[in-house]
Amino acid sequence: MQAIKTVPFSSAPWCFNGHAHTVFCSLFFDAPRLNPKRVTIETPDGDFLELDINEGKENLPIAILLHGLEGNSRRYYITQLAETLVNSGYTAIAVNFRSCGDQMNQKRRFYHSGETKDIETVLHWVSKTFPGQPTFAAGFSLGASALLNYLKENGTHHPIRGIAAVSTPFDLKKGSLNLNNGFNRIYTRYFLKTLVEKLNRKRETYPDLPVFSGNTLYDFDDQVTGPIHGFTGADHYYESCSSAFFMDRIKTDTLVIHSKQDPLCPFRWTPVKDIAANLAIETAYTDRGGHVGFWSLPPGWINQTILHYFNSLL
């Protein structure tokens, strides 16, 4: 492993800490108007996934983009990266996890940090639709965790040439409990608002779904996310899906991007030693920056860094 050779991250001076990067980027960064083609694909269990296809040049690489918790394909960090990639010839395919697109998914289940079967479904669709084209993937936060779980499960038996994992929640339990502290409680309220709304809406179709009675993300994962997706509860879910426990098993070229100021997934929980010992992994650790949010001067550092990494693997 080595730190990727790229332009160093230069933080905007008004982003005075990790919260500022996280919040200001979310509030003030515009999502480019890419006019993607919305495609709905079927899943093997009779459900569906909504994809936004931004086509680049014919026979050039594919990049699959995965959003974070309660995000979607239109979030600024997805669309800005898609724009950068498309301008360089890539076809960018932004995935909406189940329940995160324009339509509520049909099955009882939603999505989670260890989701791999839906990634497999997307890759199968991509291989049929764009045969023979190199495929990359970038995941943000929960999407990064899902990507790493997919790589762990599949070793080298998959079509992905390389990935970028941004602001990964390496230790899911510590990250979840961290959201109970200080300013982070604002993020918790934001996440729980839409998660509980979706749960209540889905209960109209599946009245036996759990009734949420807590007030933290840990409670939600313990009462809802875990049981719905085959785990006994939050601890079982976190232990099974935390990438901190298996970074030594990643065999695919991977770029880990993480801020040392990340307020949601603090850098101290990054498995630095395991990552450093894995020759397949390169890193871009920044002294400043937030969770997913990296307001750089000049703008666009994170998107150019990911593009540079993907190009280096071609």
C-alpha positions as CSV (number, residue, x, y, z in Angstrom):
1,M,0.0,0.0,0.0
2,Q,1.1,3.5,-0.7
3,A,-0.5,6.9,-0.5
4,I,-1.9,7.8,-3.9
5,K,0.2,10.3,-5.8
6,T,-2.2,13.2,-6.5
7,V,-2.7,16.8,-5.8
8,P,-2.9,17.3,-2.0
9,F,-6.2,18.3,-0.5
10,S,-6.4,22.1,0.1
11,S,-9.3,22.9,2.4
12,A,-11.6,25.9,1.9
13,P,-10.8,28.2,4.8
14,W,-14.4,28.7,5.8
15,C,-14.7,25.0,6.5
16,F,-13.2,25.3,10.0
17,N,-13.8,21.6,11.1
18,G,-15.2,18.3,10.0
19,H,-18.8,19.3,10.7
20,A,-18.4,22.4,8.5
21,H,-17.2,20.4,5.6
22,T,-20.0,17.8,6.0
23,V,-22.8,20.3,6.4
24,F,-21.6,23.1,4.1
25,C,-21.0,20.8,1.2
26,S,-24.5,19.3,1.7
27,L,-26.1,22.7,1.9
28,F,-24.3,24.7,-0.7
29,F,-22.9,22.3,-3.3
30,D,-25.2,22.2,-6.4
31,A,-26.0,19.0,-8.1
32,P,-25.1,19.2,-11.8
33,R,-28.0,18.8,-14.2
34,L,-26.8,15.8,-16.0
35,N,-30.2,14.7,-17.5
36,P,-29.5,10.9,-16.9
37,K,-31.6,8.1,-18.2
38,R,-33.6,6.4,-15.5
39,V,-33.6,2.6,-15.9
40,T,-35.5,0.2,-13.6
41,I,-34.0,-3.3,-13.4
42,E,-35.5,-6.4,-11.8
43,T,-33.9,-8.2,-8.9
44,P,-33.9,-12.0,-8.6
45,D,-36.3,-11.8,-5.6
46,G,-39.0,-10.0,-7.5
47,D,-38.1,-6.5,-6.5
48,F,-36.5,-3.7,-8.5
49,L,-33.6,-1.2,-8.5
50,E,-33.6,2.3,-10.0
51,L,-30.5,3.4,-11.8
52,D,-29.5,6.7,-13.3
53,I,-27.4,6.2,-16.4
54,N,-25.1,9.1,-17.6
55,E,-23.5,7.8,-20.8
56,G,-20.0,8.7,-21.8
57,K,-18.2,7.6,-24.9
58,E,-18.8,4.2,-26.5
59,N,-16.4,1.4,-25.4
60,L,-14.9,3.5,-22.5
61,P,-15.1,2.5,-18.8
62,I,-18.2,2.1,-16.6
63,A,-18.3,3.6,-13.1
64,I,-20.9,2.4,-10.7
65,L,-21.7,5.0,-7.9
66,L,-23.3,4.0,-4.6
67,H,-24.7,6.6,-2.2
68,G,-24.7,6.7,1.6
69,L,-27.4,6.2,4.3
70,E,-30.7,7.7,3.2
71,G,-29.0,9.3,0.1
72,N,-29.9,8.7,-3.5
73,S,-28.6,9.1,-7.0
74,R,-29.2,12.8,-7.0
75,R,-27.1,13.7,-4.0
76,Y,-24.4,16.3,-4.8
77,Y,-21.5,13.9,-4.2
78,I,-22.9,11.4,-6.6
79,T,-23.8,13.8,-9.4
80,Q,-20.6,15.9,-9.1
81,L,-18.5,12.7,-9.4
82,A,-20.7,11.5,-12.3
83,E,-20.1,14.8,-14.1
84,T,-16.3,14.5,-13.7
85,L,-16.3,10.9,-14.9
86,V,-18.7,11.6,-17.9
87,N,-16.6,14.5,-19.0
88,S,-13.6,12.1,-19.2
89,G,-15.6,9.6,-21.3
90,Y,-16.8,7.2,-18.6
91,T,-20.4,6.0,-18.3
92,A,-21.5,6.7,-14.8
93,I,-24.3,4.5,-13.4
94,A,-25.7,5.9,-10.1
95,V,-27.6,3.2,-8.1
96,N,-30.5,3.9,-5.8
97,F,-30.6,1.4,-3.0
98,R,-34.0,-0.1,-2.3
99,S,-36.5,2.5,-1.1
100,C,-34.1,5.4,-2.0
101,G,-35.3,6.1,-5.5
102,D,-38.5,7.6,-6.7
103,Q,-40.6,4.5,-5.9
104,M,-40.9,2.5,-2.7
105,N,-39.5,-1.0,-3.3
106,Q,-42.0,-3.9,-3.2
107,K,-40.4,-6.4,-0.8
108,R,-40.2,-6.3,3.0
109,R,-36.5,-5.5,3.0
110,F,-34.7,-2.2,2.5
111,Y,-30.9,-1.9,2.3
112,H,-28.0,-2.0,4.7
113,S,-24.2,-1.5,5.1
114,G,-23.5,-5.1,4.2
115,E,-25.7,-5.3,1.1
116,T,-24.0,-7.3,-1.7
117,K,-26.7,-9.1,-3.7
118,D,-28.1,-5.9,-5.2
119,I,-24.5,-4.9,-6.2
120,E,-24.2,-8.3,-7.9
121,T,-27.5,-7.6,-9.7
122,V,-26.3,-4.3,-11.0
123,L,-23.0,-5.8,-12.1
124,H,-24.8,-8.5,-14.0
125,W,-27.0,-5.9,-15.7
126,V,-23.9,-3.8,-16.6
127,S,-22.1,-6.8,-18.0
128,K,-25.0,-7.6,-20.4
129,T,-25.7,-3.9,-21.3
130,F,-22.1,-2.8,-21.7
131,P,-20.2,-6.0,-22.6
132,G,-16.5,-6.0,-22.4
133,Q,-16.1,-2.5,-20.9
134,P,-13.8,-2.0,-17.9
135,T,-15.9,-1.5,-14.7
136,F,-15.1,0.5,-11.7
137,A,-17.1,1.5,-8.6
138,A,-17.2,4.3,-6.0
139,G,-19.1,4.1,-2.7
140,F,-19.7,6.8,-0.2
141,S,-20.2,6.0,3.5
142,L,-22.7,3.2,3.6
143,G,-22.2,2.6,-0.1
144,A,-18.5,2.2,0.6
145,S,-19.2,-0.4,3.3
146,A,-21.5,-2.3,0.9
147,L,-18.8,-2.3,-1.8
148,L,-16.1,-3.6,0.6
149,N,-18.4,-6.3,1.8
150,Y,-19.0,-7.3,-1.8
151,L,-15.2,-7.5,-2.5
152,K,-14.7,-9.5,0.7
153,E,-17.3,-12.1,-0.3
154,N,-16.2,-12.5,-3.9
155,G,-12.4,-12.3,-3.7
156,T,-11.2,-11.9,-7.3
157,H,-14.3,-13.5,-8.9
158,H,-16.1,-10.4,-10.0
159,P,-15.9,-7.9,-12.9
160,I,-14.8,-4.8,-10.9
161,R,-11.3,-3.5,-11.8
162,G,-11.0,-1.1,-8.9
163,I,-13.0,0.9,-6.4
164,A,-12.9,4.1,-4.4
165,A,-14.2,3.9,-0.8
166,V,-15.0,7.3,0.6
167,S,-15.7,8.0,4.3
168,T,-16.3,4.3,5.1
169,P,-17.9,3.5,8.5
170,F,-15.3,0.8,9.2
171,D,-16.6,-0.1,12.6
172,L,-20.4,0.1,12.3
173,K,-21.1,-0.2,16.0
174,K,-18.7,2.5,17.1
175,G,-20.0,4.7,14.3
176,S,-23.6,4.1,15.2
177,L,-23.0,4.9,18.9
178,N,-20.9,8.0,17.9
179,L,-24.1,9.5,16.4
180,N,-25.5,9.8,20.0
181,N,-22.9,12.4,20.9
182,G,-23.1,16.2,20.7
183,F,-23.7,17.8,17.3
184,N,-23.9,14.3,15.8
185,R,-27.4,14.0,17.2
186,I,-28.6,16.3,14.5
187,Y,-27.4,13.8,11.9
188,T,-29.3,11.1,13.8
189,R,-32.5,13.0,13.7
190,Y,-32.1,13.6,10.0
191,F,-31.5,9.9,9.3
192,L,-34.3,8.6,11.6
193,K,-36.9,10.9,10.1
194,T,-36.8,9.4,6.7
195,L,-36.0,5.8,7.9
196,V,-39.1,5.8,10.2
197,E,-41.3,7.4,7.5
198,K,-40.3,4.7,5.1
199,L,-40.9,2.0,7.7
200,N,-44.4,3.3,8.5
201,R,-45.2,3.6,4.9
202,K,-44.1,0.0,4.2
203,R,-46.1,-1.3,7.1
204,E,-49.3,-0.5,5.2
205,T,-48.3,-3.4,2.9
206,Y,-46.6,-5.5,5.5
207,P,-48.4,-4.9,8.8
208,D,-46.1,-7.4,10.7
209,L,-43.0,-5.2,10.2
210,P,-41.4,-4.1,13.5
211,V,-42.7,-0.9,15.2
212,F,-39.8,1.4,16.0
213,S,-39.8,2.5,19.6
214,G,-36.3,4.0,20.0
215,N,-34.6,7.2,19.4
216,T,-31.1,6.3,18.1
217,L,-29.7,4.8,15.0
218,Y,-28.5,1.8,17.1
219,D,-32.1,1.3,18.2
220,F,-33.3,1.4,14.6
221,D,-30.7,-1.1,13.5
222,D,-31.5,-3.3,16.5
223,Q,-35.3,-3.3,16.1
224,V,-35.6,-2.9,12.3
225,T,-32.6,-3.1,10.1
226,G,-31.1,-6.2,11.7
227,P,-34.2,-8.4,12.0
228,I,-35.6,-7.4,8.5
229,H,-32.3,-8.4,6.9
230,G,-31.7,-11.7,8.6
231,F,-29.6,-10.6,11.6
232,T,-30.6,-11.2,15.2
233,G,-30.1,-7.5,16.1
234,A,-27.8,-4.5,15.8
235,D,-24.7,-6.2,17.3
236,H,-25.0,-9.2,14.9
237,Y,-25.5,-6.9,12.0
238,Y,-22.5,-4.7,12.9
239,E,-20.2,-7.7,13.6
240,S,-21.1,-9.3,10.3
241,C,-20.7,-6.3,8.1
242,S,-18.0,-4.0,9.6
243,S,-15.2,-3.7,7.1
244,A,-12.7,-2.9,9.9
245,F,-12.6,-6.7,10.5
246,F,-11.7,-7.8,6.9
247,M,-9.6,-5.1,5.1
248,D,-6.7,-7.6,5.0
249,R,-9.0,-9.8,2.8
250,I,-9.6,-7.3,0.0
251,K,-7.9,-8.5,-3.2
252,T,-9.2,-5.8,-5.6
253,D,-7.4,-2.5,-6.2
254,T,-9.0,-0.1,-3.8
255,L,-8.5,3.6,-3.0
256,V,-9.5,4.5,0.6
257,I,-10.4,8.2,1.0
258,H,-10.9,9.3,4.6
259,S,-10.7,12.6,6.5
260,K,-8.9,12.8,9.8
261,Q,-11.6,15.3,10.8
262,D,-14.5,13.0,9.9
263,P,-17.1,13.6,12.6
264,L,-19.4,10.7,11.9
265,C,-16.8,8.0,11.3
266,P,-13.7,9.2,13.2
267,F,-10.4,8.4,11.7
268,R,-9.2,6.6,14.9
269,W,-11.4,3.7,13.9
270,T,-9.8,3.3,10.5
271,P,-7.9,0.0,10.5
272,V,-4.7,1.7,9.4
273,K,-2.4,-1.2,10.0
274,D,-4.4,-3.7,8.1
275,I,-4.9,-1.3,5.2
276,A,-1.1,-0.5,5.2
277,A,-0.3,-4.2,5.0
278,N,-2.6,-4.8,2.0
279,L,-0.8,-4.2,-1.3
280,A,-4.1,-3.9,-3.1
281,I,-5.1,-0.8,-1.2
282,E,-3.9,2.8,-1.7
283,T,-4.9,5.7,0.6
284,A,-5.8,9.3,0.5
285,Y,-6.0,10.4,4.1
286,T,-6.6,14.1,4.5
287,D,-5.8,16.2,7.5
288,R,-9.0,18.3,6.9
289,G,-12.4,17.5,5.5
290,G,-15.6,16.0,6.7
291,H,-17.8,13.0,6.2
292,V,-18.2,12.6,2.4
293,G,-17.9,16.4,2.3
294,F,-14.5,17.7,1.0
295,W,-14.7,21.4,0.1
296,S,-11.4,22.0,-1.6
297,L,-9.8,25.0,-3.3
298,P,-9.9,24.8,-6.2
299,P,-13.1,22.8,-6.0
300,G,-13.4,19.2,-7.1
301,W,-10.4,17.6,-5.4
302,I,-12.3,14.4,-4.4
303,N,-13.7,13.8,-7.9
304,Q,-10.4,14.4,-9.6
305,T,-8.7,12.1,-7.2
306,I,-11.1,9.3,-7.9
307,L,-10.9,9.9,-11.7
308,H,-7.0,9.9,-11.4
309,Y,-7.1,6.6,-9.5
310,F,-9.4,4.9,-12.0
311,N,-7.4,6.1,-14.9
312,S,-4.2,4.7,-13.3
313,L,-5.7,1.2,-13.4
314,L,-6.6,1.3,-17.1
